Amino acid sequence: MSQGPLMPKATAVWLVENTSLAFEQIADFCKLHPLEVKGIADGEVAAGIKGLDPVSTGQLTRDEIEKAQKSPSYRLKVAVSKVKLPEVKRTTKGPRYTPLSRRQDRPNAILWLLRNHPELKDAQIIRLVGTTKSTIQQIRGRTHWNSSQLQPMDPVTLGLCSQIDLDFEVQRAAKDRPAAIAEAGASLLPADVTTAPEPEEEERKPGREERIDADSVFARLKGRHQDDEDDDA
């Protein structure tokens, strides 16, 4: 598999906003799912993430973009960078340390992650913002003590994690996402079932009073009246 851009989600934001590339082309270049790219275009995904120009970073050329815009089936190729970036060393020993000045923003960051990246596991959110599983569950279930005041905020903008770390965890969680989406789509009910009219309520059974024969009642009344006339005569 070819190597993608350094900051795929930020790069996808820039490509959506500044080019006419197809969602599939952007998804293939940034190693994202096409539905994620569509969500970026609709404003439902990557809200608050600033776009990163891949041309200015040397990861893509203008000629490559123009070639892809003319041919929707063309797949973008990452430019060979002349600058060697140092290897990013990652550690999985315990949650990330968060400065005291930033800890009050963690619930807002957790809410943002839950809304924009529901595919992330609790352990991944813990690594990104240095929180606890109980706090994540409280925010997800709206039982957090400050739920009414929480506002979703990008953890990268808040300085709780880097864009590289966020993209790494999202890509890691998205590996099984296409299969999950297909499975969810297969479980949907057909339209003729979901749009079928509600079954009519069972007709109310007539009560005891409604089953009385009106003709028999009038016949009885008429007979009594005739008997009274005969008695008078």
Secondary structure, DSSP 8 states (H G I E B T S, - for coil): -----SSHHHHHHHHHHH----HHHHHHHHT--HHHHHHHHHTSSSTT-----TTTTTSS-HHHHHHHHH-TT--------SS---------SSS----GGGGGGHHHHHHHHHHH-TTS-HHHHHHHH---HHHHHHHHTT-STTGGG-----HHHHTSS-HHHHHHHHHHHHTTHHHHHHHHHHTS--HHHHTS-----------TGGGS-HHHHHHHHHHHHHHHHHHH-
